[in-house]
Amino acid sequence: MAGGKWMGWWGHLGAPKQRGIVTYVLSPYEQRAFAGAAHQAVFNTFRRVTGQAFYIAVPLGGAYALYSWGKENHHYRLSKAGHAAYGGGDH
């Protein structure tokens, strides 16, 4: 009681009933929250990956080419021919 007057239960504070409010309820047995989710996930992922493949593949290809060139050049410079070509010091 507030101030000696009953105001009603929680949420019903004595106001007139609301009119013109429509609510819809769907049975839990009729809901299909994940209907087609796996199918859409596969094809949507494929579409997005193929759309971005150029932006990923080109830099990765360039990085791999640079890495393999550097590794090959390093092995050449450590060889006898590399020392002769690049003037490796006599140790």
N, CA, C and O of each residue as an XYZ file, in Angstrom:
364
protein
N       0.835     -1.180      0.000
C       0.000      0.000      0.000
C       0.873      1.234      0.000
O       1.870      1.324      0.716
N       0.478      2.153     -0.801
C       1.197      3.402     -0.863
C       0.264      4.514     -0.421
O      -0.718      4.817     -1.098
N       0.567      5.105      0.691
C      -0.271      6.195      1.185
C      -1.656      5.724      1.604
O      -2.609      6.501      1.555
N      -1.785      4.447      2.019
C      -3.067      3.950      2.491
C      -4.019      3.554      1.376
O      -5.183      3.263      1.654
N      -3.581      3.530      0.144
C      -4.469      3.173     -0.961
C      -3.857      2.012     -1.732
O      -2.672      2.035     -2.064
N      -4.667      1.001     -2.016
C      -4.206     -0.165     -2.779
C      -4.020      0.230     -4.225
O      -4.940      0.755     -4.853
N      -2.794     -0.027     -4.776
C      -2.499      0.377     -6.150
C      -2.531     -0.792     -7.115
O      -2.316     -0.588     -8.310
N      -2.788     -1.993     -6.657
C      -2.826     -3.137     -7.555
C      -1.522     -3.911     -7.525
O      -0.530     -3.504     -6.921
N      -1.572     -5.040     -8.202
C      -0.394     -5.896     -8.261
C       0.642     -5.280     -9.185
O       0.334     -4.331     -9.906
N       1.869     -5.803     -9.179
C       2.965     -5.268     -9.959
C       2.573     -5.172    -11.427
O       2.175     -6.171    -12.027
N       2.680     -3.997    -12.006
C       2.355     -3.786    -13.397
C       0.915     -3.402    -13.638
O       0.587     -2.920    -14.723
N       0.043     -3.597    -12.664
C      -1.370     -3.235    -12.804
C      -1.667     -2.194    -11.737
O      -2.159     -2.521    -10.657
N      -1.373     -0.979    -12.037
C      -1.460      0.055    -11.021
C      -2.806      0.790    -11.053
O      -2.874      1.976    -10.730
N      -3.858      0.096    -11.436
C      -5.177      0.691    -11.360
C      -5.594      1.459    -12.602
O      -6.669      2.059    -12.606
N      -4.801      1.464    -13.638
C      -5.165      2.168    -14.862
C      -6.180      1.340    -15.636
O      -6.274      0.128    -15.440
N      -6.941      1.986    -16.516
C      -7.895      1.218    -17.312
C      -7.153      0.272    -18.260
O      -5.997      0.508    -18.612
N      -7.832     -0.792    -18.660
C      -7.226     -1.780    -19.540
C      -6.845     -1.143    -20.865
O      -7.561     -0.291    -21.391
N      -5.706     -1.571    -21.396
C      -5.260     -1.081    -22.694
C      -6.148     -1.676    -23.780
O      -6.587     -2.822    -23.689
N      -6.401     -0.873    -24.804
C      -7.203     -1.365    -25.923
C      -6.438     -1.116    -27.213
O      -5.648     -0.177    -27.308
N      -6.679     -1.956    -28.191
C      -6.073     -1.785    -29.494
C      -4.659     -2.322    -29.596
O      -3.965     -2.020    -30.567
N      -4.207     -3.109    -28.627
C      -2.883     -3.707    -28.682
C      -3.060     -5.154    -29.113
O      -3.768     -5.926    -28.466
N      -2.410     -5.510    -30.210
C      -2.520     -6.864    -30.740
C      -1.196     -7.569    -30.504
O      -0.134     -7.028    -30.810
N      -1.260     -8.757    -29.968
C      -0.065     -9.562    -29.767
C      -0.227    -10.864    -30.529
O      -1.329    -11.400    -30.643
N       0.871    -11.360    -31.042
C       0.875    -12.623    -31.776
C       1.815    -13.583    -31.075
O       2.882    -13.191    -30.602
N       1.418    -14.823    -31.014
C       2.222    -15.853    -30.373
C       2.335    -17.017    -31.339
O       1.348    -17.449    -31.934
N       3.549    -17.516    -31.484
C       3.798    -18.674    -32.326
C       4.221    -19.816    -31.425
O       5.084    -19.657    -30.563
N       3.615    -20.947    -31.631
C       3.912    -22.110    -30.815
C       5.382    -22.490    -30.964
O       5.928    -22.396    -32.063
N       6.031    -22.916    -29.885
C       7.424    -23.343    -29.996
C       7.596    -24.528    -30.938
O       8.684    -24.743    -31.472
N       6.530    -25.298    -31.147
C       6.618    -26.441    -32.041
C       6.535    -26.021    -33.504
O       6.868    -26.807    -34.391
N       6.099    -24.804    -33.763
C       5.996    -24.313    -35.128
C       7.189    -23.441    -35.512
O       7.352    -23.113    -36.688
N       8.008    -23.067    -34.567
C       9.148    -22.229    -34.865
C      10.258    -23.081    -35.461
O      10.512    -24.197    -35.008
N      10.905    -22.548    -36.469
C      12.066    -23.204    -37.064
C      13.174    -22.166    -37.123
O      13.444    -21.586    -38.175
N      13.804    -21.943    -35.995
C      14.788    -20.870    -35.880
C      15.980    -21.091    -36.804
O      16.537    -20.130    -37.333
N      16.372    -22.333    -37.001
C      17.551    -22.614    -37.819
C      17.185    -23.275    -39.141
O      17.974    -24.042    -39.693
N      16.003    -22.985    -39.644
C      15.577    -23.577    -40.909
C      16.487    -23.088    -42.032
O      16.534    -21.893    -42.322
N      17.200    -24.001    -42.655
C      18.078    -23.658    -43.771
C      19.367    -22.971    -43.367
O      20.090    -22.474    -44.231
N      19.674    -22.930    -42.085
C      20.857    -22.199    -41.630
C      22.144    -22.840    -42.148
O      23.061    -22.133    -42.565
N      22.220    -24.176    -42.124
C      23.441    -24.846    -42.583
C      23.633    -24.626    -44.081
O      24.749    -24.371    -44.535
N      22.571    -24.724    -44.834
C      22.654    -24.525    -46.286
C      23.090    -23.095    -46.600
O      23.967    -22.878    -47.435
N      22.484    -22.140    -45.941
C      22.833    -20.736    -46.182
C      24.244    -20.438    -45.711
O      24.955    -19.660    -46.347
N      24.662    -21.046    -44.602
C      26.006    -20.790    -44.081
C      27.067    -21.276    -45.054
O      28.075    -20.600    -45.260
N      26.851    -22.440    -45.654
C      27.843    -22.992    -46.572
C      27.974    -22.104    -47.803
O      29.085    -21.730    -48.179
N      26.860    -21.764    -48.428
C      26.930    -21.001    -49.663
C      27.285    -19.540    -49.422
O      27.951    -18.925    -50.255
N      26.856    -18.975    -48.303
C      27.223    -17.599    -47.995
C      28.720    -17.507    -47.688
O      29.383    -16.558    -48.106
N      29.247    -18.485    -46.965
C      30.679    -18.502    -46.670
C      31.485    -18.652    -47.956
O      32.490    -17.965    -48.140
N      31.055    -19.543    -48.846
C      31.745    -19.731    -50.123
C      31.747    -18.433    -50.930
O      32.772    -18.052    -51.496
N      30.603    -17.759    -50.983
C      30.499    -16.509    -51.741
C      31.419    -15.440    -51.161
O      32.086    -14.723    -51.907
N      31.456    -15.331    -49.836
C      32.277    -14.301    -49.218
C      33.767    -14.600    -49.353
O      34.566    -13.688    -49.564
N      34.145    -15.877    -49.231
C      35.559    -16.245    -49.353
C      36.045    -16.015    -50.775
O      37.130    -15.472    -50.981
N      35.245    -16.428    -51.764
C      35.669    -16.226    -53.142
C      35.720    -14.741    -53.493
O      36.509    -14.334    -54.346
N      34.892    -13.934    -52.848
C      34.935    -12.498    -53.086
C      36.186    -11.845    -52.536
O      36.617    -10.811    -53.047
N      36.777    -12.429    -51.505
C      37.965    -11.861    -50.876
C      39.246    -12.606    -51.233
O      40.328    -12.214    -50.797
N      39.138    -13.679    -52.022
C      40.299    -14.525    -52.309
C      41.417    -13.746    -53.003
O      42.590    -13.958    -52.697
N      41.081    -12.865    -53.915
C      42.101    -12.099    -54.633
C      42.913    -11.237    -53.665
O      44.131    -11.121    -53.802
N      42.233    -10.634    -52.690
C      42.915     -9.745    -51.745
C      43.807    -10.512    -50.771
O      44.711     -9.930    -50.172
N      43.562    -11.797    -50.611
C      44.370    -12.608    -49.708
C      45.448    -13.362    -50.480
O      46.598    -13.419    -50.044
N      45.081    -13.943    -51.631
C      45.997    -14.817    -52.368
C      47.182    -14.053    -52.963
O      48.304    -14.559    -52.950
N      46.958    -12.867    -53.475
C      48.046    -12.115    -54.113
C      49.136    -11.734    -53.095
O      50.311    -11.985    -53.361
N      48.797    -11.143    -51.953
C      49.870    -10.841    -50.986
C      50.544    -12.097    -50.431
O      51.757    -12.107    -50.223
N      49.757    -13.165    -50.187
C      50.377    -14.389    -49.694
C      51.290    -15.002    -50.744
O      52.359    -15.509    -50.404
N      50.896    -14.968    -52.013
C      51.757    -15.470    -53.083
C      53.041    -14.659    -53.188
O      54.123    -15.220    -53.361
N      52.921    -13.339    -53.085
C      54.113    -12.487    -53.123
C      55.028    -12.739    -51.939
O      56.249    -12.775    -52.089
N      54.442    -12.913    -50.763
C      55.252    -13.179    -49.573
C      55.959    -14.520    -49.690
O      57.121    -14.641    -49.301
N      55.271    -15.532    -50.222
C      55.908    -16.837    -50.386
C      57.037    -16.766    -51.415
O      58.096    -17.361    -51.215
N      56.817    -16.041    -52.517
C      57.855    -15.901    -53.534
C      59.084    -15.202    -52.948
O      60.213    -15.618    -53.206
N      58.875    -14.157    -52.171
C      59.981    -13.440    -51.533
C      60.720    -14.337    -50.543
O      61.950    -14.320    -50.490
N      59.979    -15.118    -49.760
C      60.574    -16.027    -48.787
C      61.418    -17.095    -49.477
O      62.549    -17.360    -49.069
N      60.858    -17.709    -50.532
C      61.601    -18.778    -51.204
C      62.833    -18.215    -51.921
O      63.876    -18.867    -51.954
N      62.723    -17.016    -52.492
C      63.886    -16.392    -53.116
C      64.968    -16.118    -52.073
O      66.144    -16.393    -52.308
N      64.571    -15.581    -50.931
C      65.542    -15.268    -49.884
C      66.223    -16.508    -49.345
O      67.425    -16.499    -49.078
N      65.460    -17.571    -49.186
C      66.043    -18.801    -48.674
C      67.029    -19.396    -49.681
O      68.109    -19.850    -49.303
N      66.656    -19.392    -50.965
C      67.550    -19.896    -52.012
C      68.808    -19.037    -52.119
O      69.906    -19.572    -52.274
N      68.664    -17.718    -52.039
C      69.801    -16.809    -52.123
C      70.738    -17.010    -50.929
O      71.959    -16.954    -51.070
N      70.154    -17.243    -49.766
C      70.964    -17.476    -48.571
C      71.811    -18.736    -48.730
O      73.000    -18.737    -48.411
N      71.193    -19.804    -49.224
C      71.947    -21.048    -49.420
C      73.033    -20.864    -50.485
O      74.125    -21.419    -50.358
N      72.743    -20.098    -51.516
C      73.749    -19.844    -52.553
C      74.929    -19.061    -51.986
O      76.085    -19.375    -52.267
N      74.629    -18.041    -51.188
C      75.720    -17.226    -50.633
C      76.577    -18.003    -49.644
O      77.738    -17.654    -49.433
N      76.032    -19.044    -49.037
C      76.825    -19.882    -48.131
C      77.657    -20.913    -48.880
O      78.548    -21.535    -48.301
N      77.369    -21.098    -50.169
C      78.109    -22.098    -50.942
C      79.457    -21.537    -51.393
O      79.739    -20.348    -51.248
N      80.285    -22.437    -51.949
C      81.603    -22.033    -52.434
C      81.456    -21.048    -53.596
O      82.202    -20.072    -53.676
N      80.506    -21.295    -54.490
C      80.292    -20.406    -55.629
C      79.788    -19.039    -55.162
O      80.165    -18.012    -55.727
N      78.955    -19.023    -54.153
C      78.442    -17.751    -53.621
C      79.532    -16.931    -52.974
O      79.572    -15.710    -53.119
N      80.417    -17.605    -52.256
C      81.544    -16.890    -51.644
C      82.433    -16.275    -52.716
O      82.925    -15.157    -52.561
N      82.635    -17.013    -53.804
C      83.468    -16.501    -54.892
C      82.788    -15.341    -55.595
O      83.447    -14.371    -55.969
N      81.454    -15.430    -55.783
C      80.730    -14.396    -56.512
C      80.583    -13.131    -55.676
O      80.695    -12.027    -56.209
N      80.341    -13.267    -54.411
C      80.059    -12.098    -53.573
C      81.213    -11.713    -52.682
O      81.080    -10.828    -51.836
N      82.327    -12.356    -52.857
C      83.525    -11.961    -52.109
C      83.439    -12.304    -50.645
O      83.759    -11.478    -49.789
N      83.013    -13.510    -50.348
C      82.985    -13.939    -48.953
C      84.385    -13.968    -48.393
O      85.304    -14.445    -49.058
N      84.569    -13.473    -47.195
C      85.898    -13.369    -46.604
C      86.524    -14.729    -46.338
O      85.821    -15.727    -46.183
N      87.856    -14.762    -46.286
C      88.573    -15.982    -45.944
C      88.668    -16.059    -44.435
O      89.304    -15.231    -43.783
N      88.035    -17.049    -43.915
C      88.018    -17.189    -42.457
C      88.984    -18.227    -42.039
O      89.122    -18.497    -40.846
